[in-house]
Structure formats: C-alpha cells, structure tokens
Amino acid sequence: MTLKVTQIPAFQPANRPYRKFDGRGLYIEVRPNGSKLWYFKYRFLGSEKRMALGPFPEVRLAEAREKCEEARRMIRAGEDPSHNRKMEKIKARLSADNSFQSVAEDFINVRFVASGKAEATIEKARWFLSHLTPAIGPRPIDAIEPAELLAVLKKIERAGKRETAIRTRAFASRVFRHGVAMALCKHDPAALLGGALATPQVTHHAAVLDPKKLGEVLCTIDDYGGGVIVKIAMQLLPHVFLRPGELRFGKWPEVDFDEAIWRIPEERTKLRRPHSVPLSRQSLSLLKQLRENTGWMEFMFPGERSHRKPMCENAMNLAYRRMGLGKDVVTAHGFRATASTLLNESGKWLPDAIERALAHGHSNAVRGAYARGQHWDERVAMAQWWSDYLDELRIGAEVIPIRRRAGR
C-alpha cells in the first residue's frame, strides 16, 4: 500500500522511531523529536543497504519517489547508489579548488615535503611546475586537453631544452595521476604525449680529466673576482666529492671542525642514507674562511637575495661561464667524475673506498651486502692525498704522474 500526500503530515512522533513504507524500498522514518526522513532500502551484491533521500517536507513524496527510481536505475546498471553519492560528495569537497596549480602544490606537499624528500628534490619539482603555471596553472585540472599541454612542452623544446621538456611532461603526468586519485580528474593527458617530444641526445656532465688542464681550471677559480661565497663553494667542491646540491644546501651544525668531518643527513643525499665526508686540511681552511662570512646564518652557502635560502642551483655553473670556462669544459657536477677517474687511475686506493667517498650505491646487490664498511681510515688518507694533489696541480708544480698499481 503506497503513501498518500495527505497522510504524511499527520504522522505523529512516538517513543521510538517507526517507519511508514511507500513501496519499492521507499519509506519515511518518523523520529521521537518529530523529524521525518526519507530512506531507500535496497540490496546490492547480497548486502542490505539504505540511502537517505532527505527530510520531509523539504523533500516531498513525489521527489522522494523520483530519487528512489533514479537509485533503482543505478542498481540495474550494476552501480551502488550509496557509493556513487559518497564519491560525489568527496569530489565536490575536493573540487573547491581544482586548478592544476593547486593540485600540483598538493602533490608536491604530499609526495615530497611530507615524505621528507631532499630540499633539492622539492625545489626541482617546483621548478618543473613553474614551466607549466603560466599556461595551465589556473585551469581546472579536469578540463586540460592534451593539445594545450603539448603547446607548453613544445615551447620549452623550441628553446633548445629537450630534456627539460621531457622531464616536465613526466612531472605533469604525476600531477594528473594524483588528481585522478583525488577524484579531481579522470584522465592523464600527459600520458598521451610520450611520443610527441623529441628525444634529447644523452650528454654527460663535462669533467676535466687531464691533470694539467685541471690545474689550470683550479687556478682560474682562484682568480674569480665575483662573490666570495660562490668562490669558496667552487674552491671547496673539488675537494669533498659532493654533489652540488649536497654542498649548497649545507648547514653549519653538520660540520665538526674538531673531528674534521662533514656529516650530510640522509634527507639530503641521493641514496637517502647519511653520508660523512672526511675533511682535509685544505677543506677545513676553506670552511673556516666561509664561516667568517656566513657562520651566523643557517645555510653555509646562502643566496644573494636571502640568507634564508641556499644559493641558486646554477650559481657555480654561471660563475664558470663568466670566467670563460664553457659548459663543454667544466660543470659543478663534473668534479665528481674528475675525482673518480683520477683516484681510480692513481692505483693507490681501493675502488670500494672511492665509491663510498662518492656516496655511490652498489650495482651488484651481493657485493653491496658485504661491502658495508665505510673504509673510513682509507677515505681520510685519500681525502688528504687528493687535496695535496690538487694543490700540486693548482700551484703549477710538476704534474704528478698517474700510474696504475702493479697487477691492475
């Protein structure tokens, strides 16, 4: 027996809630406080469920029946109406600000900041976002088409930055996938553009491998007439084997002058494990000079505009260019290859000690499992030998010949 419009206002509250059925799963529940709520009772995949349809009289009988019929259509289509409604509420809540930039910022905060990623990694992600923001940043993420994203990437590519275009597309793809997970969009348009960009030529960081040329580069750095902080960074980098990002994000509490150790925390290393650097007398001298300039600041190598941030990523490379050292001659990252090559060719040091000094991982899992020692004593001796060797090259003394160890 179905309900009549005139009956519903006459239902009076009782001590306990009671129900009046209209048929086909629809009923109204009258509660002790006098409120009357519509519900749809149904079964889905063997489970009994119910879905609220709203209060009476805001929702009249005819509207409740329409909602009930819409829910039954979903069930016939194999969909759970309660689940669909829950997802719509989540989507509505999250869609309060669904611009690409907003979603990208959330992605960076969740996947990088909250996960304790290195500051250099976070900065790099925001750099990729800066390429995308002007064109698609304000756009709703679910409205962005592959063609408009491709236009942004092609502009980067035409500027001669093919690798940047490819990596920016990969970053955008991760943002879109984050948006899909957050129910803010349904597709990843960046995934369709993988073959639309030119493949860049694989290039390696330029590194000076000739000892005589290395001495000339070191002398040129000593004559640098720019900022003292950048100059000391360039002078120190060849001695400590660090990645440029590990060096420029350095903080003073990490350096122990008494023990001559620089301890890099795990969140700033590529392999996400702590790395200790033995400091030679030359490295300590440079750090003491630096401390006179920035010892009161958080960062050892602060930026020009704000001491609250480290110097910019390209500060050293730009300084090399101003000195006339082309990018095909030297790069900040290339000094690691310089040290690796010349130390190995010297034949004086165990390869594992050199790899540990460079904070490399083991490509051979078994070897990595057994080579757990830090080779610390050998690394301390190697750091001092290397700094002495660099001094010999820098002051123009006779180049120390590189000879392999017998039997190698």
C-alpha positions as CSV (number, residue, x, y, z in Angstrom):
1,M,0.0,0.0,0.0
2,T,1.5,3.3,-1.1
3,L,1.5,6.5,0.9
4,K,-0.7,9.5,0.2
5,V,0.5,13.1,0.3
6,T,-2.2,13.9,2.9
7,Q,-1.1,11.2,5.3
8,I,2.5,12.2,5.9
9,P,1.8,15.5,7.9
10,A,-0.4,13.5,10.2
11,F,2.2,11.0,11.3
12,Q,2.9,11.8,15.0
13,P,6.2,11.0,16.9
14,A,6.4,8.1,19.2
15,N,8.8,6.9,22.0
16,R,10.8,5.0,19.3
17,P,11.4,5.7,15.6
18,Y,9.0,4.0,13.3
19,R,8.7,3.6,9.5
20,K,5.9,4.0,7.0
21,F,6.5,2.3,3.7
22,D,5.5,3.7,0.3
23,G,6.6,0.6,-1.7
24,R,9.6,-0.5,-3.8
25,G,12.0,0.2,-0.9
26,L,10.9,3.7,-0.2
27,Y,9.8,4.6,3.3
28,I,9.7,7.6,5.7
29,E,11.1,7.3,9.2
30,V,9.3,9.3,12.0
31,R,11.6,10.0,14.9
32,P,10.8,10.9,18.6
33,N,11.8,14.5,18.1
34,G,9.2,14.8,15.3
35,S,11.5,14.9,12.3
36,K,10.6,12.8,9.3
37,L,13.3,11.4,6.9
38,W,13.0,9.6,3.6
39,Y,15.1,6.5,3.0
40,F,15.5,4.0,0.2
41,K,16.1,0.4,1.3
42,Y,17.7,-2.0,-1.2
43,R,20.1,-4.9,-1.7
44,F,23.4,-4.7,-3.6
45,L,25.7,-7.6,-4.2
46,G,23.9,-9.6,-1.5
47,S,24.1,-6.9,1.2
48,E,21.1,-4.9,2.5
49,K,21.7,-1.2,2.5
50,R,19.8,2.0,2.9
51,M,20.3,5.5,1.5
52,A,19.0,8.8,2.9
53,L,16.9,10.8,0.5
54,G,16.3,13.9,2.6
55,P,13.9,15.3,5.2
56,F,10.2,15.9,4.8
57,P,8.7,18.5,4.0
58,E,11.9,19.8,2.2
59,V,11.7,16.6,0.1
60,R,8.1,15.9,-0.9
61,L,6.6,12.5,-1.7
62,A,6.9,12.9,-5.5
63,E,10.6,14.0,-5.3
64,A,11.4,11.1,-2.9
65,R,9.9,8.7,-5.5
66,E,11.9,10.3,-8.3
67,K,15.1,9.8,-6.2
68,C,14.2,6.3,-5.4
69,E,13.6,5.5,-9.1
70,E,17.0,7.0,-10.0
71,A,18.7,4.9,-7.4
72,R,17.0,1.8,-8.8
73,R,18.3,2.6,-12.3
74,M,21.8,2.7,-10.9
75,I,21.3,-0.7,-9.3
76,R,20.1,-2.1,-12.6
77,A,23.2,-0.7,-14.2
78,G,25.4,-2.5,-11.7
79,E,26.2,0.6,-9.6
80,D,25.8,1.1,-5.9
81,P,23.9,4.4,-5.4
82,S,25.2,4.9,-1.9
83,H,28.8,4.6,-3.0
84,N,28.1,6.9,-6.0
85,R,26.7,9.5,-3.7
86,K,29.7,9.2,-1.3
87,M,32.1,9.7,-4.2
88,E,30.2,12.7,-5.5
89,K,30.4,14.3,-2.0
90,I,34.1,13.7,-1.9
91,K,34.6,15.1,-5.4
92,A,32.5,18.2,-4.5
93,R,34.5,18.8,-1.4
94,L,37.9,18.4,-3.2
95,S,36.8,20.4,-6.2
96,A,36.6,23.6,-4.1
97,D,40.0,24.4,-5.7
98,N,40.8,22.1,-8.5
99,S,43.1,24.2,-10.6
100,F,46.2,22.4,-12.0
101,Q,48.5,24.6,-9.8
102,S,46.5,23.8,-6.7
103,V,46.6,20.0,-7.4
104,A,50.3,20.2,-8.2
105,E,51.1,22.0,-5.0
106,D,49.2,19.4,-3.1
107,F,51.1,16.7,-4.9
108,I,54.4,18.3,-4.0
109,N,53.4,18.6,-0.4
110,V,52.2,15.0,-0.1
111,R,54.8,13.2,-2.2
112,F,57.9,15.4,-1.5
113,V,57.6,17.7,1.6
114,A,55.6,15.3,3.9
115,S,57.7,12.4,2.8
116,G,60.9,14.1,3.9
117,K,62.5,14.4,0.4
118,A,65.6,16.4,0.0
119,E,65.2,20.1,-0.4
120,A,66.9,20.0,-3.7
121,T,64.3,17.5,-4.9
122,I,61.4,19.7,-3.7
123,E,63.0,22.7,-5.4
124,K,63.3,20.8,-8.6
125,A,59.6,19.8,-8.6
126,R,58.6,23.4,-8.1
127,W,60.9,24.4,-10.9
128,F,59.0,22.0,-13.2
129,L,55.7,23.4,-12.0
130,S,57.0,27.0,-12.8
131,H,57.2,25.9,-16.5
132,L,53.5,24.9,-16.5
133,T,51.9,27.5,-14.3
134,P,51.7,30.5,-16.7
135,A,49.7,28.5,-19.3
136,I,47.7,25.8,-17.4
137,G,48.2,26.7,-13.7
138,P,44.8,28.4,-13.3
139,R,42.9,25.9,-15.5
140,P,40.6,23.3,-13.9
141,I,42.7,20.1,-14.0
142,D,39.8,18.1,-15.4
143,A,39.4,20.5,-18.3
144,I,43.0,20.4,-19.6
145,E,43.4,18.8,-23.0
146,P,46.5,17.1,-24.4
147,A,46.9,19.7,-27.1
148,E,47.2,22.6,-24.7
149,L,49.7,20.8,-22.5
150,L,51.7,19.9,-25.6
151,A,51.8,23.5,-26.6
152,V,53.6,24.3,-23.3
153,L,56.1,21.5,-23.7
154,K,56.8,22.3,-27.4
155,K,57.6,25.9,-26.3
156,I,60.2,24.5,-23.9
157,E,61.5,22.2,-26.6
158,R,61.9,25.0,-29.2
159,A,64.0,26.9,-26.7
160,G,66.5,24.0,-27.0
161,K,65.6,22.4,-23.7
162,R,64.6,19.0,-24.8
163,E,65.5,17.2,-21.6
164,T,63.6,19.8,-19.6
165,A,60.5,19.3,-21.8
166,I,60.5,15.6,-21.3
167,R,61.0,15.8,-17.6
168,T,58.3,18.5,-17.3
169,R,55.9,16.2,-19.1
170,A,56.8,13.4,-16.6
171,F,56.1,15.8,-13.7
172,A,52.8,16.9,-15.2
173,S,51.8,13.2,-15.6
174,R,52.4,12.6,-11.9
175,V,50.3,15.6,-11.0
176,F,47.4,14.3,-13.2
177,R,47.7,10.8,-11.7
178,H,47.5,12.5,-8.3
179,G,44.4,14.3,-9.5
180,V,42.8,11.0,-10.6
181,A,43.5,9.5,-7.2
182,M,41.8,12.6,-5.6
183,A,38.8,12.2,-7.9
184,L,39.5,15.7,-9.4
185,C,40.0,14.4,-12.9
186,K,39.5,11.1,-14.8
187,H,42.4,11.0,-17.2
188,D,46.1,11.8,-17.5
189,P,46.5,13.8,-20.8
190,A,50.3,13.9,-20.3
191,A,50.5,10.1,-20.7
192,L,49.3,10.5,-24.4
193,L,52.3,12.8,-25.2
194,G,55.2,10.5,-24.6
195,G,56.0,10.2,-28.3
196,A,55.2,13.8,-29.2
197,L,58.5,15.2,-27.9
198,A,61.9,14.9,-29.5
199,T,64.3,12.6,-27.7
200,P,67.3,14.5,-26.4
201,Q,70.9,13.4,-27.1
202,V,72.3,11.8,-24.0
203,T,75.1,14.0,-22.6
204,H,77.3,13.7,-19.6
205,H,78.4,16.4,-17.2
206,A,81.6,17.9,-18.6
207,A,84.5,16.9,-16.4
208,V,88.2,17.8,-16.5
209,L,90.2,14.5,-16.7
210,D,93.5,15.9,-17.8
211,P,95.7,16.7,-14.7
212,K,97.4,19.7,-16.4
213,K,94.0,21.1,-17.5
214,L,92.6,20.5,-14.1
215,G,95.4,22.6,-12.6
216,E,94.6,25.5,-15.0
217,V,90.9,25.3,-14.0
218,L,91.7,25.4,-10.3
219,C,93.9,28.5,-10.9
220,T,91.2,30.2,-12.8
221,I,88.7,29.6,-10.0
222,D,91.2,31.1,-7.5
223,D,91.3,34.2,-9.7
224,Y,87.5,34.6,-9.7
225,G,86.5,38.1,-8.9
226,G,82.8,37.6,-8.0
227,G,81.1,36.9,-4.7
228,V,83.2,35.3,-2.0
229,I,80.6,32.7,-1.1
230,V,80.3,31.3,-4.6
231,K,84.1,31.4,-4.9
232,I,84.6,29.3,-1.8
233,A,81.9,26.9,-3.0
234,M,83.8,26.5,-6.3
235,Q,87.1,26.1,-4.4
236,L,85.8,23.5,-2.0
237,L,83.7,21.4,-4.3
238,P,86.7,19.6,-6.0
239,H,88.0,18.5,-2.6
240,V,84.9,17.0,-1.0
241,F,83.4,14.8,-3.8
242,L,79.9,16.1,-3.0
243,R,77.0,16.6,-5.4
244,P,76.4,20.3,-6.0
245,G,73.0,20.1,-4.3
246,E,74.5,18.4,-1.2
247,L,77.1,21.2,-0.9
248,R,75.0,24.3,-1.5
249,F,72.3,23.1,1.0
250,G,74.9,22.5,3.7
251,K,74.2,23.9,7.2
252,W,76.8,24.8,9.8
253,P,75.7,22.2,12.5
254,E,76.7,19.5,10.1
255,V,80.4,20.4,10.2
256,D,82.5,19.2,13.1
257,F,85.8,21.2,12.9
258,D,87.4,19.3,15.8
259,E,86.9,15.8,14.2
260,A,87.3,17.2,10.6
261,I,84.0,15.6,9.4
262,W,81.1,17.0,7.5
263,R,78.0,14.8,8.2
264,I,75.4,15.1,5.4
265,P,71.9,14.0,6.7
266,E,70.1,11.3,4.9
267,E,67.3,13.6,3.6
268,R,69.8,15.5,1.5
269,T,71.6,12.5,-0.1
270,K,70.6,10.8,-3.3
271,L,70.5,7.4,-1.7
272,R,68.6,8.6,1.4
273,R,71.3,7.5,3.8
274,P,73.6,9.6,6.0
275,H,77.0,10.4,4.4
276,S,80.1,11.5,6.3
277,V,82.9,13.4,4.5
278,P,86.4,13.4,5.9
279,L,87.8,16.9,5.6
280,S,91.4,17.6,4.6
281,R,93.4,20.5,5.9
282,Q,92.6,22.4,2.8
283,S,88.9,21.8,3.1
284,L,88.9,22.9,6.7
285,S,90.8,26.0,5.8
286,L,88.2,26.9,3.2
287,L,85.3,26.2,5.6
288,K,86.9,28.4,8.2
289,Q,87.1,31.3,5.7
290,L,83.5,30.6,4.8
291,R,82.5,30.6,8.5
292,E,83.8,34.2,8.8
293,N,81.3,35.3,6.2
294,T,78.2,33.1,6.9
295,G,78.8,31.4,10.2
296,W,75.9,33.2,11.8
297,M,73.5,32.0,9.1
298,E,71.6,28.7,8.8
299,F,73.0,27.9,5.3
300,M,76.7,27.7,4.7
301,F,76.2,29.0,1.2
302,P,73.2,31.4,1.3
303,G,71.7,33.0,-1.7
304,E,72.3,36.6,-2.8
305,R,68.8,37.7,-2.3
306,S,68.0,36.0,1.0
307,H,70.2,34.2,3.5
308,R,67.2,32.1,4.5
309,K,67.7,30.1,1.2
310,P,70.8,28.5,-0.2
311,M,72.5,29.9,-3.3
312,C,70.8,29.1,-6.5
313,E,71.2,25.8,-8.3
314,N,73.2,27.3,-11.2
315,A,75.4,29.8,-9.2
316,M,78.6,27.8,-9.7
317,N,78.0,26.9,-13.3
318,L,77.2,30.6,-14.1
319,A,80.4,31.6,-12.4
320,Y,82.4,29.1,-14.5
321,R,80.8,30.7,-17.7
322,R,81.7,34.2,-16.6
323,M,85.3,33.0,-16.2
324,G,85.3,31.7,-19.7
325,L,85.0,28.1,-18.8
326,G,82.5,26.7,-21.2
327,K,79.9,24.1,-20.3
328,D,81.8,21.6,-22.5
329,V,84.9,22.2,-20.3
330,V,83.6,22.1,-16.7
331,T,80.4,21.7,-14.7
332,A,79.9,21.6,-11.0
333,H,78.7,18.1,-11.1
334,G,81.6,17.1,-13.3
335,F,84.2,17.3,-10.4
336,R,82.8,14.0,-9.1
337,A,83.8,12.3,-12.4
338,T,87.2,14.1,-12.2
339,A,87.8,12.7,-8.7
340,S,86.5,9.2,-9.6
341,T,88.6,8.9,-12.7
342,L,91.9,10.3,-11.3
343,L,91.6,8.5,-8.0
344,N,91.0,5.2,-9.7
345,E,93.8,5.7,-12.2
346,S,96.2,6.5,-9.4
347,G,96.0,2.9,-8.2
348,K,96.5,4.0,-4.6
349,W,93.0,3.4,-3.3
350,L,90.5,0.6,-3.1
351,P,87.7,1.0,-5.6
352,D,85.2,0.5,-2.8
353,A,86.7,3.3,-0.8
354,I,86.4,5.6,-3.8
355,E,82.8,4.6,-4.4
356,R,82.0,5.1,-0.7
357,A,83.6,8.6,-0.8
358,L,81.4,9.4,-3.8
359,A,78.3,8.1,-1.9
360,H,77.5,5.7,-4.7
361,G,75.3,2.7,-4.4
362,H,76.3,-0.8,-5.4
363,S,75.0,-2.0,-8.7
364,N,75.8,-5.5,-7.5
365,A,73.4,-6.4,-4.7
366,V,75.6,-9.2,-3.3
367,R,78.7,-7.0,-3.3
368,G,76.7,-4.3,-1.7
369,A,75.5,-6.6,1.1
370,Y,79.1,-7.5,2.1
371,A,80.8,-4.2,1.4
372,R,79.2,-2.4,4.4
373,G,82.3,-0.9,5.9
374,Q,82.9,2.7,5.2
375,H,86.6,2.3,4.6
376,W,86.9,5.3,6.9
377,D,90.6,5.3,7.6
378,E,91.4,4.9,3.9
379,R,89.0,7.6,3.0
380,V,90.6,10.0,5.5
381,A,94.0,9.3,4.0
382,M,92.6,9.6,0.5
383,A,90.9,12.9,1.1
384,Q,94.2,14.4,2.3
385,W,96.2,12.9,-0.6
386,W,93.6,14.2,-3.1
387,S,93.7,17.8,-1.7
388,D,97.5,17.7,-1.7
389,Y,97.4,16.5,-5.3
390,L,95.0,19.3,-6.3
391,D,97.4,21.8,-4.7
392,E,100.3,20.5,-6.7
393,L,98.3,20.9,-9.9
394,R,97.0,24.3,-8.8
395,I,100.2,26.0,-7.9
396,G,101.8,24.8,-11.2
397,A,104.2,22.3,-9.8
398,E,105.2,19.4,-11.9
399,V,102.2,17.3,-12.6
400,I,102.2,14.1,-10.5
401,P,102.2,11.2,-13.0
402,I,99.2,8.9,-12.7
403,R,100.3,5.3,-12.5
404,R,98.3,2.2,-12.0
405,R,99.0,-0.1,-9.2
406,A,101.0,-3.1,-10.2
407,G,98.8,-6.0,-11.3
408,R,95.9,-3.8,-12.2
